[in-house]
Amino acid sequence: MIATDPKLVRIHHLDLLEYFSDSEERLISQLDWLLDRTGNVREGRYWVYYSTSRWAQELHLSPSTVQRTIAHLVRIGVLISRNYNHHAYDRTRWLTLNYDRLGEMGILAHHYCENARARKAHLLVENWEKEQEERKLRRKRKTYAKDSFFYQLPKEVRDMMLAH
């Protein structure tokens, strides 16, 4: 056994090399590993936010290679990139894997939470999804009292309002 610092250990998914280049495989593997350990939840997904220079340092690639790799993976739909930063000048990318797209490509992939923080975030995601479903149902069930202003409107307008 080789004695190494656990912080320097990297997981590679060699089967991904069948579909992706070496730099893409590195990014996907590292992002998958990080998503299992994050508690950052937005829009019902887990996110990792690193700058391009930090990704370059993590993956031992040049910043331009990282930018090209991310751009290509976003273009083919494997990565989803957003900006949830509080300041407009902060261009740190928030990335997540599109596990559905990986599944469409024939790659067995799903998100699994490994640590307690991520499991807590997973519960938050599930609650968020349930809340979104309930909101949709509540919007469809709008009811108005017979003496309200709503019933003073023409029938066409009422039907249009109920359709939304």
Secondary structure, DSSP 8 states (H G I E B T S, - for coil): -----GGG-----GGGGGTS-HHHHHHHHHHHHHHTT---EETTEE-EEE-HHHHHHHHT--HHHHHHHHHHHHHTTSEEEE---SSTT---EEEEE-HHHHHHTT--------SHHHHHHHHHHHHHHHHHHHHHHHHHT----TTSGGGGS-HHHHHHHHH-
